[in-house]
Amino acid sequence: MNITLQTYRPALTRFQSLIALFVLCLALSILSDKFLTVANFWNVLRQISVNVCISTGMTLVVLTAGIDLSVGSVLALAGAITAGLLRNGIPLPSANLFIGFTLLGAIVVGILTGSVLGWFNGWAITRFNLPPFVATLAMLTIARGLTMLWTEGFPITGLGESFTYLGTGWLLGIPVPVWVSALIVALAVLLTNKTRIGRYIYAIGGSESAARLSGVNITRTKLMVYTLSGALAAVGGLLVTSRLDSAQPNAGISYELDSIAAVVIGGASLSGGRGSILGTVQGAIIIGVLNNGLVLLNVSPFWQQVVKGFVILLAVIIDKSNAKNEA
């Protein structure tokens, strides 16, 4: 029997994320006695919850052959606006009026902020036929500037126990952020696998011209996808802000890189049309475990950036190699 690497290539390609995660966990468990502990397990899950939220939205965008570089800045702005409204409300001295916000009201406004910015990304891309890279890069700068203007460069703190529960609380023995990210993943899996919109998303990524000829409303689908990406970035911003009990003006910097890395490592193609939400979750876990392991090993933060950069590069190389073999 002639057994070669080609025989196992389909299985290796399908399970490459799980294999990489197993090897990474095995190496870290050998190098650090603090890695395989219950406390560290929950710590990793809590940390990756933010990236899972952002990466779920990023996956929807990438499936349409797009990209969203603004998620980190949108995260920061949504968190800052939520914290500002919750802490200070909106004073209107000229009208002798003060508008206060409940916890739910501030959260809704924060998510709406992310949704509007995401919608604007989609509108700019579809209305002016801009490359997604350019449109979302511009939004990255715009949202970061708006965050600085809103916070005046200072953190907003003292947000109350009710709000911090969202990022630090436990429910049925599981951290609340894990519940939030799990719910988002479940809804996204349902959207992509069981709905017409999900089929449209894959069709656009596979061939936009063919999807248009098939009657798919390209503009409406892309607007929805980018709006969801912004909304989920805002949810990530709420989790970060509540966990720190502080809205930091520089929050979310480089989060877009972790998000793209999770999507690509999870098996999605940057050319669109191929990938899955569950694959992205695996990618987010790998990134989270890698970050956690580097911290436990006392690796310099500067070297951590270098390592993650090489991981992203390797993932893209593997993606291109798989695409060539499939062709």
N, C-alpha and C positions, 0 to 999 in steps of 0.2 A: 504494500500500500504506500503510495507516494503522498506523504503528508508534508505540506509546505506552509509557510507563513500565510500564503494566499488563502489557504483553507480556513484559517481562523480569523482572517482580517475582518469579516462582517461582525463577528462576535466581539472582537477587540474594539472595533469602532463603536459598537453599540454600548459597550460597558466601560469605555475608556475613562469616564469621569469617576465611576465607582472604583475602578482599579487604582486610579491616581489618588483618590481619597484614602483607600485602604493602605497604600504604600506610605502616604504622608503620615497617617495616624500611627502606623507601626514605627516609623522612624522617630517621630516625636515622643512616643511612649518609651522608647529606648534612651533617648537623649535627655528626657526630663521626667522625674518621678512625680511632678505636679500635674502632668497632662491628663492622665487617666484617673481623675477624681470626679466625684459627683458635683462638687462646687464648680470646678472648671467646665464641666459639661454644660451646666445651666448658664454659666458665664458666656460660653461660646454661642449658645442658642440665643441668648439675649442680645449679644452683639451683632449676630448675623440677621436678626429680625429686620433691622433698618435696611440693610442691603437687599434682603429678600423683597421688601416692599418696592424699593426703587427698581430693582432688576426685573421684577414682574412687569412693570410698565415699560421698561427698556426692551424687554423681549417682544412685546406687542409691536413696538416701533421697528425693531430690527427685522421682524418677520415681514414687514412691508418694504424691506430694503432701505430703511431709514436709520437715523441715529439721533439721539437726544443728548447733547453735551451740556444742557442747562440744568439737569436734575439736581446737582449739588447746590447751585445758587437758588433754585426754586425752593429746595428744602429749607435753606437758611431764611429766605424771605417769609415763607409760610409759617415757620416756627416763630420768627420774630414778631410777625403781625398778631399771631395768636397770643403770644406772651404779652405784647403791648396792650392789646385790648383787654385781656384778663386782668392785667396789673393796673393799667391807667385809664382804660375806657377811652372815650373821645370827648374831651372838653370843648365846648363852644362858648367862650367868654362873651363874644359879641351878642349872642342870643340868650345869655345867662342860662345856658343849658349844658347838662352833662349826660352823655349816653354811656351807660354801663353795660357790661356784657356778662352773661352767665357763662359757666364753663362750657356748656353745649354750644351756646351762641358763638363763643370765641373759636371753638374747634371747627364749627361749620364755616366760619369766615376764612379760617386758615386753609381748609381744604378747597373752598371756592377760589381762593387766591391762586393756589397751584393749578386748579382746573382752568382758570382764565388764562394764565400764562401759557399753559400747555396748548389751549385752543389757539392762542395767538401764534404759537410756533406753527401749528398745522395750517392756520390761515395764511401765514406768510409763505409757507412752502407751496401750498396749492394755488393761491391767488397769483403769486408772482413767479411761480415755477423755480423757486430758489432751491439750491442743494440743501438738504437737511443739515449738513455739517455747518454751513454758513449761517443759516437761520438760527439754529440752536446755540451756536457759538456767540452770536450777537445777544441772544437772550441770557446767556451765562453772564455776560458783562452787565446787561441792563438790570437783571434781578439782583446781582451782587451790589450794584450801585444803589438800588432802591433799599436794600437791606441796611446799607451804611447810613442812608438818609433817615430811615425810620428809627434806627437805634442811636443815631448820632455817634456811632463808633463805640458805644458802651454796651455791655451786656445788660439784659433785662432779667432781674432775679426776683426771688420771693413770690413764686407763683401759686403756692398753696398745696396742701397735702392731696386734695382731690385731683389736681392736675398731675402731680408727680406720681400718683398711683398708676397712671397710664404707662409710665416707663419703668417703674420700679416695683409695682405690686405683683401679687401672686393670686391666681385663681385656680382652685381645685389642684393645688400643688404644682402648677405650671406658671411661669412668668407671663404676665399680661401681654407683653410685646410678642411673645411666641404665639399666643392665641390670635392676636391681630394679624400677624403675618400669615398664619395658617388659614385664616378665613379669607384673606385676599388671594392666596394661592388657590384655594378651593374654587372661588368664584372665577378666577382667571382660567383655570383648567376647564371649568364648565363653559366659559365663553368661547375658548378656542376649539374645544372638541365637540361641543354639542349644539352650537348655534350657527345660524346663517352668517352672522358677522364674522365668526371665527373662520369659516370657509373663505369669506371674502378677503380676510387678512392674509391668509396663505396664498390665495390666488394672486393678489397684488404683488406679493414678494416673488412669486414664481415667474410671472410675466404680467407687467402692468398693462401692456397693450392688449394682450389676450383677455385679461380680466375686463377691460373696458369694452371690448367687442362682445363679451359675454353678458353685458348689461350691469356690471358691478359699478356702483356709484363710488368712484375713486375718491372724489373730494370729501364726501360725507364720511367714508370709512377712515381716511387719514385724519380728518378733524377729530373723530372719536378716539382714535388711537393716541394721538398726541395729547388730547385732553385727559385721557386716563393716565398717561405717563406723568403729566403735571400733578394730577390729583394724588397719585400714589407717592410721588416725591414729597408732596405736602404731608401725607400720612407719616412718611419717614421723618420729616421735620418735627412733627408733633412728638414722636417717640424719642427723638434725640433731645428735644427741649425739655420734655417732662422728666427724662432720666437724669439730666444734669440740673434740673430745677433752674434753668437759665437759658436764655436765648442769646447765643454768641454771634456777633456780627460775621465772624469768619467760619461759622459752622458749614459743614458740607464740602469743604475744599477737598478736591480729588475724589469725592464720592462717585463721580461719573466714571472714573477709571475702574474702580472696584466693581461698579455695576456692569460696565462693558465686559470686563474680565469674566464676571460670573456668567454672563450670557454666552460668551464665546467658549469658555471652558465647558459649559453645559451642553455644547453641541450645536448651538445655533450658528447659521451661516450669516456673515455680514452682508452677503449678497441677497439675502432675503429668501423667504419661502421654505426654510428648513430650520427646525428647532422646536422646543417644547418648554412649557412652564416648569414642569418637574425637572427637566434637564438643567434649567437655570437655577433651580433650588439646589441641586447638587453642586453646581458651580459656585454658588454663594457659600455653601458649606465649606468647600475647599478653600476659598479665599479667607473665610473666617477662621478656619483651623490654621491656615498658614500664618495669618496675622497673629493669632493667639500663640502659636508655637514660637514665632520669632521673638515675641515679647518674653515668653517664659525662658528662652535661651539667652536673654539679655543682648539681643542683636541691636545694634544702633538703628534708630529710626531712619537714618539716611540710607543705610544698607537695606533696610526693609523696602524702601522705595525701589532700589535697584533690583532686588529679588522679584518684587511684584511686576516690575517692568519686563523682566525676562520671562516670567510666567505668561504674561499677556502675549508677548511675541511668540513664545512656543505654542500657545493655544491657537493663534492665527495661522501659524505654519502648518499645524496639524489639520486645521480646518481646510486650508487650501489643498493639502495633500489628499484628504478624504474626498474633496470635491473632484479632484483630478482623477482619482481611482474610480469614482462612481461614473464619471463621464466615459 
